[in-house]
Amino acid sequence: MLKSKTRWIVRESDQQLVKTLENELKITPLVASLLINRGLDTVDSARYFLFGNEQFHDPYLLKGMDLAVSRIREAIEKQEAILIYGDYDADGVSSTTVLMVTLKELGANVQFYIPNRFTEGYGPNENAFRQAAESGFKLIITVDTGISAIHEAAIAKEIGLDLIITDHHEPGPVLPEALAIIHPKLPDSIYPFRELAGVGVAFKLAHALYGELPEHLLEIAVIGTIADLVSLKDENRLIAKKGLEKLKVTTNKGLKAILKVAGVDQQNINEETIGFTLAPRINAVGRLESADMAVELLLTGDPLEAQSLAQEMDELNKTRQSIVNSITLEAIEEVEKNYPIDTNSVLVIGKEGWNAGVIGIVASRLVEKFYRPTIVLSFDQEKGLAKGSARSIAGFDLFKNLSECREILPHFGGHPMAAGMTLKLEDVSDLRQRLNNLANEQLTKDDFVPITLLDHQINVDEINLSSLDELNLLAPFGMDNPKPKVLIRDVQISTMRKIGSEQNHLKVMVNDNGTNLDGIGFGLGQLVDHISPASKISIIGELAINEWNNIRKPQIFIQDVSVESWQLFDHRGVKRIHSLVNTIPNENRNYIIFNKEQLDKIDPALKSEVILIQDEAQARAFSSHQANVVLVDLPPSKEILCHLFNGEKPARIYAYFHKESSDFFSTIPTRDHFKWFYAFLLKKGPIDLGRHGDEIAKHRGWSTETVTFMSKVFSELDFVTINNGFITLNKQSQKRDLTDSITYQTKQSQYALERDLLYSSFQQLKSWFDEVMDESVKIEEAIK
């Protein structure tokens, strides 16, 4: 048995709907199921998603758009100074860039401002607004921020600044008093799509200002849309699809430079290029220094400046990675030492000196490890403040629950799954207690076990190049349209091995009904030690096409593996049992020893896991249910093993079966051997075995032990008398069968025992154990 890391839940699709989509749209059952799982369960919605007419919504459906456009056009006409006030993440940077390009192309007098994460924090702030007014700005437009800036909006009005807010974060119960608020989630919004990213809202403003769709800005809009993990449906899907195509042929000097530094082939750009290459480098700038550098990269027309900025951003990203790794290790230690998960449903931890720019990533790492809603804080003792980032799990709405603590959170914002905040150091413990109380009311024990939602259970013979090509119709993948994950259940292993320079990756080929499928599991190399090659495995992962040397083959990127049945690991012949320890799970591990003298050969550190079984009663008392059982030495009989696994299946059996000397390869006399020896004694009379035993053995091609053995059997049957080494035939003895001899019985029994347990094939041994366990179960059921 091998337990999966998460709970696998296969989404169930209405098979009638699947059949309908399959017939109407001429698609495979797999793609039909995936569409239904994404809520696209009508022919029209599925057709639009796959082959839609790709029309963007009218930007003027957003409340406040007409007022915002009128004021901006007035500012352009009068050449009033306009300030774009952005945010320091990839969504904020791309939002700022979209409006900067738009307003510059429309002839505006425009500059941008992004607050410093460390000295100013998230969102608009009073000092920045006052400085803007003093510098002559008349109009401020926020992008990807501002919906919570109630105080700052009041200040803007007080000092004569017109404020236009464009944002997509959750609006609070009270809205800022601004000239216009463009936000798809306003309570009275009639906009058809509510899930735009910050850059999506900025793009809609640009759309309205241009009077037509600004397609040249899609290559920027796609960055924030994918990076901010918004739902990739409706308008976001259009931005993503069209934006990725634009990125493949971009002439933007900054984008080309950063892609080159990262080693990206433009023709192969997809959503993962943004998620794992562009966004981390843009975010790294705002996390460690000023995000201005990222905006300047996207705006520059100078290839040399672009190259220099791209190189600097790449180095900052490497520094960011190092800092994240260091803080993560400290954070894990803090959790395990002071806030263990058995008493904390929500993790709230912090430390002075932790870089406030990367703690969001650290929070994500902790959620992955401990699967608890997590807030990581950076403490500023001098100011008495804690600045934090939060990440959540399914079932715990961060924004909603943080709102319950609003009186101790003077500044916070975010989404159900992620948030940021600032609070007083003295309120941290109160926040921890409040959130834990809320979580204990809302979450159950099962909520703390990670879930992997699977789109489909599929057979290996359904996976082919044609079906995988069709899957790409669903791309680009992201939030609400994740890369499909499938389950392949109970398939045979053709080959399995560790690969990679550190042997930390898994390479496997599985087979089902004659069809093979290659699989690769990055970071799963250790599973090779926990999967018996004869086991049937179930795997989950993402299907893909492996293209190498002009050959295209289906493959699966494995994310998790399970084995549902008990497993046999054959270590017979291994000289040192200590070499096996690291490959055997610690939980419920039992080293079974049948011969007392073997106890001294076990590592003292393992003595607490050793069980001595010397008779059937002790064997029956042992519970093998879900245990990892190591059979250290050969039992005196198979019956003891039968009782050891009486009606209970273990998780695994590790067969070591050490034996100092073997009877298997010594000559086992047949009845003809015994007949000859009896006739020889009858003819030759008393014989001195000490002097002539070797000669007799040599003459017949036997071992001396064979002659000694037959002599002992004859003695037990009263056929002979042995006195001082002389063996004499008892001519008056009664006829008896060889099996009446205890020595003969023991020899035959040991021979059979070694044959069946020590020298059998793997499959023979596995079948023997299966038969024993199945028979025990039948007996147990009959008794009940």
N, C-alpha and C positions, 0 to 999 in steps of 0.2 A: 504494500500500500504506500502511496505517496499522496499527501494532502496538498491541495492547491493552495496558493497564497491568499486567494480571495474567494468569496462566494460567487459562483458562476450562475447567472440568471439569463436564460435564453428567452428573448422576447417572443411572444406568441403572436402570430399573424393570422388573421381571418383567411382561411384557405380559399373561401369563395371569392374574396376580394383579390387574393393573389392570382387566382385563375383568370379573373376578369382583366386585371392589368396586363397579365401575361398575354392574353389573346388580343386585347385591344391595341396594346402598344408594341407587340412583338418583342417582348423582353423575356429574359430568363426568370424562373421562379425566385432565384436569389435576389435579383435587382428589384423585382416586384415586392418581395418581403421587406427589403430595405426601405423602399419608398413608404410602405404602409407604416413601418416602425417610426418613420419620421413625420407621421401625421399626414402624409400625402396619400390619402386612401380613396380618392376619386380619380377617375380617368383624366378629367380636366386639370386637377391640381398636379397630378403626376406628370402629365404631358408638359404643362407649363414649366415645372421644375427641370425636366430633362431637356426640353426643346423650346422653352418659352420665347415670347416675342421680344424680351429684353427691353422693356420700356421702364424708364424711371418715373417716379411719381412727380406730380406738379409741386415744385418747392413752395408755392404760395399756399398750399394746404397747411403748412406749418404756421401756427398762430404767431403773430408778430412779425412775419417775414416782410410784409408790405411796408410796415413802419421802419424796420431795420434798413431795408434797401433804400427807401426814400432818404433816410438820414445819412447813409453812407454816400449816396450819390451827391447829396448836398455838400458833404465834406470834401469830396473829390473836386466838385465844381469850384468851391471856395479855396481849395488847397489848404484846408485845415489839417493840422497834424493829427494823424490817426495812430493809436497804439494797439497792436495786437498783443493781448495778454494771454500767454499760453501755460502749458504744464510741461514738466521735465521728463515724461515718459514717451514712448514711441508714438502713442496716440496724440499726446500733446504736441510733440515735435512735428508730426505730419500735419496736424490741424493748423499749427502756426504757419507751416510752409505753404499749405493750400491757400490760405487767405493772403499771405504775403505776395505770392505769385499773382493771385487774382487782382489785388488792389494795385500792385505795381503796373500790371498790364493795362489797367483801367486808368492809369495816370495819377494815382493817389500819392499823397505825401505820407508815407507809412513807415513805421518801425515796429519792431517786436520786442517784447520783454517776457522773459521766463524767470520766475523767482528762483533763488538759490535754495535748494532743498535743505541745506544745513542752517543757514542764517535766517531764512524767511519761512520755510515750510511750504506746505501745499496751499494752493489757492490764492486768490487776491488778498492783499494786505493793505492796511491804511497808509503806511509809509510810502509804499510804491505808488499808490494813487496820488498822494500829495506831491510826490516828486514829479510825477507825470504832469500834473497841473502846473507846477512851477516851471516845467520845461516847455510849456506852451501847448501841450496836447489838449484838444477839445473833445475828442471822442475816444473811448476805450471799448474794444471788442474782445470779450473773453472767448477762448476756445478750449473745449474739453475741461472747463472749470467754471465756477462762479455761481452755481445754483444754490449754494449754501452761504454765499457772501452777503448776508443781510446787513451786517454792520458796514461793510465796505461800500455797499450800494448806497447806503445812507450818507456816508462820507462823500462819495462822488457827487451826489445831488447837492450836498451842502457847499462844496467847493466849485460847483459849476461845471462838472464833467458830465457829458452824456455817456451813459453806459448801456451797451448792448451785450447781453449774455447769450452765448451759444454753449450748450452743455448737453450731456446725456446721462449724467449720474442721477441717482434717485433723488427726486425733489422732496424736501421736507414739508411739514405742515404749513410753514410760513415761507413765502417766496420773497426774494429781494425786490426792492422797489427800483426797477430799472426802466429805461426808455423802452426797451423791448427784450423779451426773453424768448429765444428760439430753442425749443426743447420738445422732442416727440412724446415725452411722457407726462406732460402737464395734464392736470385733472380734466380740463375741458378740451384737450387736443382732439382734432378730427383727422390727424395725419394717419394714413393707412398702415404705417409700419412704425413700431415704437422702439425697435432695438438697434437703431443707428449707433455707431461709435461716435466719439467726439469729432473725429475727422469726417464722419458721414454727415454730421450736422453742418460742419464748416463747408463741406462740399455742396450741400444743398443751398447754403447762402451764396456760394460762388456761382452755382447754377442760376440762381435768381438774378444775381448782379450781371452776369454775362448775357442773360436772356436766352441762352441755349446751353446744352450739356457741355461742360468743359472736359472733353475726353482726354486732353493732354494732362489733366491733373489726376487721372485715375491711377497712374503709376505711383503717386504719392498717397492717395486715399486708401489704396489697398494695404499699405504698411500698417497704419493705425487700426484699420478694420480687422485684420487678422491678428495683429499683436495684442489687441485689447480683449480678445476672446469673446466677442459679441456673437450673437446668433447669425450663422451664415445662411440665412434664408432671405427671401424677398429681395429688397434693395441691397442688402449687404452681400448677397450672393452675386448680384450683378456687378457691384464694385469689385468683389474679389475676382470673379472670372475675367472681366474686362481688364482689370488692373494687372493681373498676372500676365496677360497677353501683351500689354503695353510694356511691362518690365522686361520682357524677353527681347524687345527691340529698342529699349530706352537709349536716348542720346544724352540724358542728364549726366553731366560730368561727375557729380558727387556719387550718384548711384553706381555708375560704371566703375569708379575708383574703389568703392567699398566692396563691390562684388569681386573685383580683381584681387584685392588684398585677402579676401576670404576664400579665394580659390574656387569661385562659383562659375560654372559654365552657363552663360545667359540663356542658351537654348533649352536648358534643363530646369529652369526656374519653376518652382511650384510653391504651394502654401508653406511647405516646410522650410523653404529658403528664407522666408520672412520670419517664421517662428523660431528658427534655430540659428539663423545667420545675421539677417539685417536687424531685427528687433533687439537681440541681446547687445549688439554693438551700439545701437542708438541709446538704449536704456543705460548702458554702462557709463556713458558720458554724464547723464543727469544724476546717476547714483553716486559718482565719485567727484565730479567737478561741476561745471556749468553746462547745461544742455544747449547753450547758444552754439557751441561747436557743431552739433548735429544739424541745427537749422542752417548754419552757414554752409555746411557741406552740401545740403540739398539745394541751396540757392546759388552756389557759385557757378560761374561760367569759365573759370580758370582751371585748366586740367592740372597744373602744377600745385595750386592750392588744394584742389580736390584730393590729389595723391597724398599730400602732406597731412591733411585732416583725416583721411581714411586710415593712414598708418597710425596716427596718434590715437584714434578711436579703437583700433584693433589692439593696441598695447594696453589701453585702459580696460578693455574687455578681459584681457588676460589677468590684469591686476585684480579686477572685480571677481573673477573666478577663484583666485587664490584667497581673497578676503572671505568670500562666501564659505569656502571649504573650512577655513579656520574657525569662523564664528559658528558654523554648524556643529562642529565637534564640541565647542564649548557649550552650546545650547543643549545638545543631547546630554552632556554630563550634568548640566543644571537640572534638566527634567528628571533624570534618573536619580539624582542625589536629593533634590528638594521637593519636586512636584511629580511624584510617580503617577502613572496613568491609572493605577487601581483606585486612587483617591481623587483624581482630577479629571472631570469630564471635559473641561476646557483648559488648555494650557496657556497661562499668561506668565511669561518670563521676560526678564530684562537684565541689562548689565551696563555699567558705565564703560564707554569706549567702543561699544559696538557701533559699526558704521550704519547710520540711519538710512543710507542709500541702498543697502543690500538686504535689510532685515526682512523685506517682503519675500525675497527668494528663500531666505533661511526658514521663514514661516512655512513656505510650501514644502521644503525638505522635511520639516518636522511633521507636517500632516502626512506625508508619504510614509514616514517611519512609524509614527505612533497612532495615526488615524484618529486625531482629536482636533476640534476647532482650536486654532492656535493664534495667539497674539505674541509677537516678538517686539520688545521695546528697547530703545536706546535711551539710557538715563543721562540727563544733564544735571549734575548735582549743583552746579553754579546757579542755574536758572530755576532749579527745582522742578524741572519738567521731564516727562517721558514721552518720546515720540515713537509711534508704533505702526506696524503693519499687521494685518490679520488675514488669515485664510481659513476656510471652513470645510465642512463635510456635508454630504447630502442630509437634509433633514434639519439643519440648523441655519436659519437665516441670519447672517451676521448683521446686516443693516437694521433689520427689525429688532434684534436683541440688543444691539448697541444703542438703539433709540430708547430702549427702556432704561438706559443708564445715562441719558442725555445730560442730566444735571451735573455729572462729574466729567463730562466730555465736552469741553468748550469748543472743540474743533474736531469734527469727524465727518466722514463721508464714505461712500462706496456702494457696493452691490451685495446681494445675498451671500455670495461666495468669497468676496474680498473687500477689504476696507482699510482705511488709514485713519489715524487719530493722534491727538495730542492731549495729554492730561497732566495733572500735578502728580509728582512722585508720591505724595502722601495718599493719593487716591488709588494707587495701583492695586493694593491688597483688597480694597473695597470692590474694584472692578472685577478682580479675580473671583471673589466670593459671589458677587451678583450673577456673573455669567455662569458659574458652576451651578448655582441654584436654578437658573433658567434652563440650563441644559439638562439637569436632573429631572425637571418637570416635563421636558419635551422629548428626550431621547430614551430609547430602550437599549438593552444590552446588545441586541442585534445591530443597532445603528452604528456600533463601534467596530463592526467587522466589515472591512472593505468589500465592496460589491463591484464585480465586473459585469456590465450589461453586454450581452452578446446578441448580435443581430440575427444569427441563423445557425442551425446545426446542419452541417453539410457533409456529404460523402465525398471521398477522395475522387471517385470517378466523375463527379460533377465539376471538378476544378480543371479547367482547360484554358488555353490562350483566348479563345473566343469569349468565354464568360468573364475572364479577367479584363479584357479590353472593354467589355460592356460596363464593368464597374466604374470605369473612368468617366462615364456619363454623369455620375453623381458628384464628381470633383468640381470645385475645390472643397476640401474637407475642413471642418472646424467645428465650432460650437453649434449644437443642434443638428449638425450633419457630420458626425465624427467618421473617421475612417472605419469602414466596416470591420467588426471583429466577429470571427466565426468559431464554432466549436466543431472539432473532428473527434468523434468518440470511438474508443476501443479499437485502435488499429495496431497492426503488428509492426515491430521495429525491424527494418532490414539492416541498417547500419547505424551506429551511434558512436560519437567520439568527441573529445575536447579539441578545440582549435584555438588559434591565437597565440601570440608570443608568450602570454602568461597562462595559456591553457584555460582561459576563463569564459570561453564561449562554447555553445553547444551546436554541434552539427549532426543532423539526424535525417535519415530517410525512412519514411513510413510506407506501409503497403496495406492496401485493402482490396481484396478480390482481384489481385493481379495488377492493380494500378499503383504506381509509386508517386510519392510527392516529397520533394526536398524541403527541409526546414532548417532555419537558423535561429538560435536563441541567444541574443547578446547578453552577456553577463550570467548565463545560466549553465556554464560549464560544469559547476559542482554537481548538477543533477545526474551526471553520468554515474557518479558513485552511489546514487540512490535509486537507480532504475535497473532492474534486472533485464538483460537483453531478451529474455523469453516473455516478458510481461507485455500485455496490451496496454497502450497508453492513450490517454485523451489529451488533446492539446487545444489551446485557444491562441488566436493571434490574427494578424492582418495578412491577407492574401496579396501577392504581388507577382510581377513577372521579372525573372532574373535574366538579364541580357548580358551575355559574355561571349566574346569571340564570334559574334554574329549568330549566336544560338539563343533562342528565347525559350525559357522553361518556366512553368508555374512553380511558385514556392510560397512558403508561409513564414512570416516573421513571428516566431513563437514568443508568447508573453507569459505563459504559465503551462504547467504540465501536471497531470494527476494520474495515479494508478489506483483503480478502485479495488482490485483483488489483492490478496496477500502475495508477497514476493519472496522468492528463494534466491539467496546470494551464495554462490558456490565458491568457497574458499578452501576446499579440500586440497591438501598439498602445500598450503602456505606454511612456511617454516615458523614465522613469528607472529603470534596472534596480536601482539601489540601494534603491528602495522595496520590492523583493521580498525582500531579504535576511532580514528578521526572520520571514518566513513559511516559510522553507525550513529543514528540519532541519539541524543542524550535522554530524551524522554522515554520513560517506561522501558528502559534497557535492562536486560537480564542475561547474565553469563551463567549458563547451566553447566555444571560439572557433575559427572557421574562417578568418577574415581577420585577418592580423597587425596591421593598423592599429587594430583594436578593443581591443588589449591596453592601450593608454594610457587607455582610458575605464573600466577596471575599478578599483575601490577598491584601493589598495595593500595594505590589510589582508587582501584576499581573494586576493592573487596566488598564495599557496601552493596554492590550490584550483583555479587556472586551468590548463587543458590546451589547448594549441594543436594542432589537427588540420588538416593541410593536404593530406593525401593518403590514399588508401585503406589503405595499409600502417599508417599511424599510427592510423587508425580501427579497424582489425582488432586492434591491440595494446591498445586500451582495453577494460577490463572494466566492463561496465555492470551486473553482477549486484548486485541490491539497492541500487544507487546512487541518489542524488538528483541527477539530471542536469539542468543548466540549459543550454539551447541559446541562447547569447547572440545569435548572428547567423545569417544565412542561409548554409547551406553552398553550395559551388559546384555540387553535384549531389546528387540523392537517393541515388545509389549510395553516397556516403560515409556517409550516415545509416544505410543498410542494413547496412554493415559495422560501424558503431558499435554497433549492437544485434544483432550476429551471434550468435544462439542464446542470448542472455542477456537476461532481462527485468529492467529496473530497478525500483526501488521507486516512483519518480516521475519524470516528465519535465515540466519547466517550459519551455514553448515561448515564447520571447521573440522570436527571429528578427528582430533589428534589421537594417534596411537603409537606407542613407542616401537613395538614390533608387530609385524603382521603375520597372520596364519594363512593368508590368502594364497601366497605364492609357494608355500610349502606343499609337498606331495600329500594329497588326501587319498589314503589307500582305498581301493575298491574292494568289493567282495572277492574278486579274483586274487587280489594281493593277499588277503587274509587266508584264502584257501591254500595258496602256495606255501605261505609261512607255516600253516598248520601241518601240511604234508611234510615240509622240511623238518619240523620238530619231531614228527612221528617217525621219520626215517633216521635222523641223526641222533636222536636221544638228547639227554641234557646238554645244554650249550652254555658256555661262559660268554655272556653278552659283552662283558668288559673287554675280552680278548678278541672275540670274533664278530661282534656286532657290526663294526665298520666293514669287515670283509663281506658279510652278507649283503649289506646295503650297496656296496660297490659292485658286487656281482649282479645285483638286480637293477642297478641304476637308480637306487633310492638314496634318500638322506638317512643319516644315522638316527635322526629324530623320528623318521617313519618307523624304523624297526623298534625303537623305544616305545612309540605310541601304540603299535600293534601288540607289543608285549604287555603293556599296561591294560589294554582292552581285554586281552585273553585272561589276564589275572583277575580282573573284575568279574568276568563271566565264569570264573572257576575252571577255565580250560587248562590253565597252567599254574605252576607254583614257581615263584621267584625267590631264591634264597641265596644271599651273598653274591648276587650277580649271575647265578646259575638259573636258567629257565628249564623247567621240566614239565612235560606234557602230562596232564591228568587223564589217563585213558578211560576212567570210569565216570567222567563228567557228563552231566545231562545236556541235551541239545538246547541251545538258547540263541536268540537273535542278537546280532551285534548292537542293535539299538537299545538293548537292556543295559548296556554299559554307560555309566555316567560320563566317563572320559570321552567315549564315542559321541554321545549326545552333545556334550559341550563343544567338541571339535567341529561337529557338523553345524551346530548353532552359530559358532563364531565365524565359520566359513561363510555361511549364508548371510550373517549380519554384515560382514565386511563386503561381501559381493553386492548386497542390496544398498548399503549406505555409503561405503567408502569407495568402491570401484565401479559403481553404476554410472551411467551417463547422467548428465544434468536432467534431461527430460524424464528418465526413468525415476530419478530421485524425486523430482517435482510431482510426477504422477503418483508415486507412493504416498507422499504427504497429502496430496489431494484426496486420495482414496481413504486415508485414515481420517481426515477431517470430515469428509462427507459422510462416512459411515458413522462417525461419532455423533454427527448432527442427527442422522436418522434414528439412532438409538435414543438420543435425548428427546426427540420429538415423540417417539413411540412411548416413552415413559410418561411424558406429560399427558 
